[in-house]
């Protein structure tokens, strides 16, 4: 088992590093690393690439696969609510896609999400606040992915030092991302989706083999605890459903990684066609993961200390025969493919945000002056590497504080929802009106971020799981309330002036 797991991991390393090295040899400037200009290396070539890459951003080892297997014992088939809401979230982006394309096409370059908001609202402060809050979210998400990857490896290869695994995973992730940039992320996303589909073929095949070899369906279905395969009510269900809805439906339209892909597209048809495929593909992949998580309890029992996914993979590893060996290889390859690709997505998003929205603005260097500079290329790569190191330290601290994977999912993605009301307003309203509430908008983003994390942390330390699940709701409500208050105050001020 150890040999197969390590072989799968090394195979993934070789492929991803090869992509980074190949693209790195063709990188001549910052626009080849980040999607800042059209017709450069940092691009999304077609609708198929856009779809695969967009779905890949939604699937991660930590926040989807491991989280599903941990949550299945408590919420069972209610996990399908995550499937429905994820597709709804991508559909929201699809509905706004043409408007987003038209608005960013007015710029002489491809703006980041935070630059777009700062320009539309006429506020540099908003751009800074949004960029910093979003970067912190991506930093935590990246570190969670690596931390979970190390735990998963330790669960399969006992005795492996967790710190060493984290170091190796982080080094591979930031090396190929730093070398190949955004284009490497797009290509490895396509590779990830191939490995995910191989996993989704291999794992059900093993489930079927296991059932037939251990008494048939009746005996094995009886092992699944009551409540997992029905939609009965359970404690905390309402908060879970509301939190998931708020995370998934409005989140994608305010996600920097999605905006990066739109900015990297060369034609609007790439975006609209790719998003339509993404809705269908995400439903299929997430739905299969939810089913696998629920039926895992035919083979394993819920254990609070060990993830059910690790237990399932250990069952595969302990099964004799070449078939089980092949299945173990493809399952491990798919899981670590998801981890590495997701980690690179988060790294390139935070690197792009910090380089373009923070450091370049502070240095006040125009984009045209930076495009062909090797120095700028080095700066962006240093930012990426530093972000990887800092984020790993941050999540190690959170893990020591007792945060589970599910806790971190709701805290990280919930806190980023403060951007959503601003994005909707920025797409629907004119700059003149938006500029009148620019200070309110900056306050809304900051307050939403603080509220989201504050609610999750308080819920964790008081043992109130409902509060953790409701962190996204609190973040969104606070942000929307402050922004709406700004519009009301602005309207009342204008009425008094006219009077």
N, C-alpha and C positions, 0 to 999 in steps of 0.2 A: 504493500500500500504506500509506504513512504517513498519508494522509488517512482511509482506512478505519479503521485502528487507532485514531487519535485520535478519530474520530467515535463509534466503539463505546464508547470509554472515557468520553467526554463524555456519551453517552446514559445510561450507567450512573450517572455522577455526578448527572445531573439527576433521575433516578428516585429514587435513594437520598436525596438532599438534600430532595426534595419530601416523601418519607415522614417524614423527621425534622422538617421545618418544620411539617407538618400536625399531627403528634402533639405536638410541642413547644407548639403553641398551646393544646392541651387539658390540658397537664400542670399540676397545681395543688399537688402535694406529692410527697414522696419515694416514697410508695406507688404513684404514677402512673409513676414512673421505674423502680423496682425491684420485683420480686414479693415484697412483704412482707405484704400483706393480700389476702384474697379480694375479688372484686367491685370492683376498681379497674382503671385503664387497663393496668397492667403485668400482663398475663394471656395465657394460651393459650386461645383460644375453643373449639376443638373437636378431635376426634381427627385430622382431616385436617391441621390446622395443626400439631398436635403431631408427627405423622409427618414432614411436610415439614421442619419445623425441626430435628428430631432427626437426620434423614439429612443435612441441610445442615451440621450441626456436624461430621460425619465427613468431609466433602469440602472440601478446600482446594486452592488453587493450589500452595502450597509442599509440604505434607506428603503429598498424594495425587497430584495430576496431574503436577507436575514430578518428584516423587520416583519415580513409576511409570516415566516415560520415561527417567530416569537409571538406574534399577535394572534395566530390561528387558534392557539389553545384557549384564548379568551373570547375572541369574536367570531371564529369559525367562518361560515359562508358570508357573514357581513363584510368580509374583505372585498367582496365583489363591488361594494360601494366605492372602493378606491379605483376599481377598473372603470366604472361609469363616470366618476368625477374627473379622472385623468383625461379620458376622451373628450369630456365636456370642456375641460380647460384648453386642450389643443384646438377644439372647435371654436372657442372664443378667439383665439389667435387667428384662426383661419378667417373668421368674420371681419376682423380688423386688418387683415394682411395687406389689402390694397391701399388702405388709408395710411398704414405704416410706411409702405413703400413710397407712396407719393410724398409724404412728409419728409422722409430722410433724403429723397431725391432732390429736394430744394437746396441741400447743402453741397458745397464743392468737394466734399469727401464723405466717407461713411462714418457718421457720428456714433458714439457709444450711447447707450440708453441714458446715462446720467448727463452727458453733454446735451442730448436732445431735450431733456427736462430743463436743464439750466438755461438753454437758449430760448425755449418756448416760454418759460416763465420769466425770462430776463433776469436771472439770479445766479451769479457765480457761487454764492453761498449754498444754494440748493444743489448745484452740481457737486460741490465738495462733500456736503453732508450725505447725499445719496450714494456717492461713490464709496465713501468710507464705510457706511453702514452695509452696503451690498458686499464690499470686499471682506468685511469681518464675517459675514454669512458664508461666503465661498471658502474662506480660510478654515472655518470650523467644519464645513461640509467635506473639504478635502482631507482634513485630519481624521474625521470620523471614518472615512472610506479606508484610509491606511490602517487605522487602529483596528477596525473590524477585520480587515484582511489579515493582519498579524494574529488576531485571536483565532480566526478560522484556521490558519496554517498550524498554529500551536495545538488546536483541537485535533488535527489530523496527524501531526508529527509531534508526538509528545517529547518534551525535552528541548524543543527549539526555543531559544531565548527570544521573547517577544520584542525586545528593543532592537535586536539584530534584524529581525524580519521587517520591522517598521523602517529601519534605515535602508535596507535593500529595496523594499517596495518604493519608498519615497525617491531614492536615487534614480531608479529606472524611470519612474513617472516624470520627474523633472528634467532628466537628461534628454529623453526623446521629445518631450514637449518643448524644451528650450531650444533644441536643435531645429526641429521641424515646424514649430509654431502651430498656427491655426489649421493649416492644411494637414499637418500630421494628425491633429485631433479629428478632423473630418474623415480621413482615411481609416484611422484606427476605430472610429465609430462604426464604419461599414464592416470592418473585421469583427468588431464586437458583436454586431447583429448576427453574423454568420455563426459565431461561437455560441451565441444565445440560442439560436434555433437548433443547433446540434445538441445543446444541453436539453432543450425542451422536447427533443425526440428521444434522447438517451434516458432521461430520468423516468418518463412514463413507461418506457420499455422495461426498466428494472422493476417498477411498481408491479407491472403485469406479471413478470417472471416471479417476483416474490410471492404474490397472491396465489399463483398456480402451484408454487412449490410448498406452500404452507397452509393447505386446507381449503383453498378456494375463497370466493368473494364473501359468502355468508359468514364464515368464521372470522375473516379479517375485518370486515366492516363492523362486526360486533365489538372489536377492540377500540374503535374510535369513541372517545368520551361523548356522553350525551350533550347536545347543544351545539356541537361543532358543525353538524350537517343540517341544521335547521335555523330558521330566522327568529328564534325565541329571544325574548328580552333578557339582557344581562346587565349587571351593574356597570355604569359608566358608558353605556351604549350611546345615549343621546349626545354626550360631550364628544365622543369619538366620531360619530357621524357628522356632527356640525364642524368639528375641527378639520376632518378630512375634506369636507366640501369646501371650506374656506381656503385650505392649502392648495387644493388641486384646481378648482375652477378659475379663480382670479390670478393665480400665481404665475402661470406661464407667460402672460402678456407683460408682466413686469420682471421677467427673468432675463438678466444680461446675456446668458448663454444662448437664449433663443434669438435675442436681438443681434448677437454676433452672427448667427447663421443667416438671418435676413440681410444683414449688412454685407455678408460675404457672397450672397447670391448675385449673379450677373444679370438676371432678368426677373421680372415680376412673376412670370409663369412658373419659374423654378420654385418660388415661395408658395404660391397658391396651390399648385399641383402637388408639391411635396407635403404640404400640411394636410391635404385631403387624405393622402396615403397614410400619414402619421396617425390620424384619428383611428383608422381601421387597424393598423398594425399594433398600436399601443393597446387597443382593446384585446386583441388576440394574445399578445405576450403577457400582459398583466393578468388576464383571465386564467391562462394556463398556470402561472406562478401561484395564483390564489388556490386553484384546485390542488396543485401538488402540495401546498402547505397544509391544506385541510386533510388530505388523505395520507399525509406522512405518519399520522398516529396509528395507522395499521401496523407500522413497523417499530415505532418508538413511543416512549411515554414522555409526557411533558416533564422537564426537569428545569427548575428555576436557575440552576447554575450553568447548564450547558445548553447551547442553542439546539433546537430540534433539527436544524439543517445539518449541523456537525454530526449529530447522532445518525441521521439518515446516511450521510456520506460514509460514516464509519461502518454502517451495515453493509453498504456496497463494497467497501474495502475488505471486510471480513468474509465476503462470499467468494467461494472458490470458482475458478474457471476463467477462461479467456474473455467470455462475454462481459462478466463483471469488471474485468480489468479495463476493457475498452470503454465501458460506460463510465467508470471512475475517471479515466483520462479526460473524456469529453465533458463531464460534469465539472471537474476541476478547472479545465481550460475555459469553459463558459463563465464560471463564477469569477475567476481572476481576470478574464478578458473584460467583464463588466466593471470590475474594480479599477483596473488600469485606465480604461477608456473614460470612465466617469471622473477619476482623479485628474486626468489631463484636461477634461472639459472645465473642471473647476479651476485648475491652475491657469489655463489660458484666459479664462474670464477675469480672474482677479488680477493677473498680470496686465491685461489690456486696460482694465479699469484704473489701476493705480498708476500705470505709466502715462496714459493719455489724459485722465481726468484729474490727477493729483500732481504728479511730478512735472509733467510737461507744462501744465498751467502755472505752477509755481515758478518754473524757469522762464516762462513767457517766450518760448521758442515756437515760431510758426511751423505748421506741419510740413510745408514745402521745403523749409530749411533742414528738416530732419530726415526726409525720405531716403536720401542716399548716404547717410552717415553711418559708418561702422560703429562709432561711439554710441549712437542711439540704440543700435542693435544690442550692444553689450549691456547698456543700462537696462533695457527691457528684460534681458535674460537674467541679470543680477536680481532684479525685482522678483522675477518668477521663482528663483532658487531661494531667496530670502523668505518669500511667502510660504514656501513649502516647509521650511524649517520652523518658522514661527507657529504655523497652524498645528503642527504635530505636538508641540509643547502645550498649546492651549487645550487641546482635547485630552491630553494625558491628565491635565489638571482636573478637567470636568469628569473624566472617568474615575479619578480618585475620589471625587465628591459624590459618586454613586449614581451618575446619570446612565441610564440604559440607552440602547440604540433608539427605542421608540421615543424616549424623552428628548433625545438630541434631534430627532427628525422634526418633532413639533416645535422645538425651540428655534432651530436654525431656519427652517422654511417659514415658520410663523412670523419671525421677526422681520423677514424681508418683504412681507405683504404691505408694509407701510408705503411702499412705492406705488402700489396698484391704483389707488384713487387718483394720484397725480398723472399716471400714464394715461388713464381714460380721459381725464380733463385735458391733457396736453394734445390728445388726438382729436378731440371733439370741439375744442374752443380755440378762439383766435389769440394771438400773442398779446394784443392790447389788453384784453380782459385778464389774461393769465398774469401779466406783469403786475397787476394791482394787488394780487394775493401772493406774491413771491415769498414774502417773509412767513406768511402762514403756511405755505407749502413746505418750506425748509423745516419749520417747527413740526409739521405733520409727520415728515419722514423720521426725524429724530425721536419724536415721542412714540411713534409706532414701533421702532426698533427697540427702544428701552422697555416699553410695555410688554412686548412679546417675550423678550428674554427674562424680564423681571417676573412675569407671571409663571413662566416655566420653572425658573429657579425656586421661587417661593413654593410652587406646587410640589417640586421634588423634595425640598427640605421639610415640608410639613406632611409629606406622604399623601397629598391630595392629587391623585391621578387625573381627576376631572379638570383641575386647573392646568395641568400640563397639556391635556388635549385641547383646552380652550385658549391656549396662548395665541394661536393664529387669529382666532376670532377677536380677542382683545386688541391685538396689533392693528388689525384692519379697521375695527370700529373707532379706535382712538385717532388713527390717521385720517379716516374719512370725516369724522366729526370736526376735527380741527380745520381741515380744508373747507368743509361746508360752512363752518363758522366764519372763515375768512371771506367767502363769497357773500354771505349774508351781510357781514359788516361793511364790505365794499359797496354793496348795493344800497345800504342805508346811508352811507356817507355820500354817495352820488345823489341820492334823493334829496338830502339836506342841502347839498350845494346848489342843486337846481332850484330848490325852493327859495 
